[in-house]
Amino acid sequence: MVQEIQHRVLTVMSEMLHVREIEISVEASLRDDLQMDSLKMMTLMILLEDEFQQTIPPEEVTGLQTVNDVVGFIEKKISETPPP
């Protein structure tokens, strides 16, 4: 399941940043390596909300620093959501 989540997160990021998915490392820093400012982070979170059908309050994403952090965060959100 983690691999699927990681693939989906990387797909969303690559489309948003206009780079190939293979160019994004899971160890990449959102701010330093991917040049994501606060506006891009909010855009990413909105896209991930749509992709994973999850609500992501802005205050929950303040500590995310790497792509791997985002993947772990989404994995946690999905595991906390009760099935329909």
N, C-alpha and C positions, 0 to 999 in steps of 0.2 A: 504494500500500500504506500509506503514511503516513496518508492521509486515512481509510482504513478503521480503522487502529489508533486514530487520534485519536477517531473517532466512537465506537468501542467503549469507550475509556477514559472519554470524557465520559458515555456512557450509564451505565456502572457508577457513576461519581461522582454523577451526578444521582439515581440510585435510592438510593444510600447516604445522600446528604445531604438527600434530599427536596426538591430544587429542580429546576426545568426545565433541560434541557440547554443551552438558549440563554442561560441566566443564568450559565453558567460560561465564563469567558474562558480561552484557552490561556495567557495571560500572568498569570493569577491566582496569587497566592501561596497555597500550601497552608495555611500557618499564619495569615497575616494576613487574607487575603481570604475564605478558606473555613473559617476557625476549626478547622483540623484539628490535634488534639493527637496525641501519640504513639499512643494507643489507636486513634484513628480512622485513623491512617496504617497501623497493622498490620491493621486491618479491611479497609482499601482494598487492601492488598497481597494479602491472602487472597482477596478477591473477584477481583482481577486474575489471580492464579494460576489460579483456576477458569475465568475467562473465556478466558484465552490458553493454558491447559494448560502453564504454565511454573512452575518452582520459583524462588521469589524469597527468597533468604536475607536476614534482617533487616539484616545488616551492609552489604548492597549498596544499601540505600535511604536511608542517612543523609544523603546530600548532595542529595536531591531537594527543590527549593524551590518549583517552579512546576508547573502542569498540563503545560506543555510539556516540562519535565524528565521527568515520568512517561511521557509519550508517547515521548520519545526513549529512555528506559530500556527500555521494553517493546519498541520497535522493535529495539534492540540485542540484547536477550535472544532475540527470535525469530530474528534473523539468525545468532546464534551456535549455535542449536539445529540439529543435523543432521536432515535429513528421515528419517522412519521407513522 
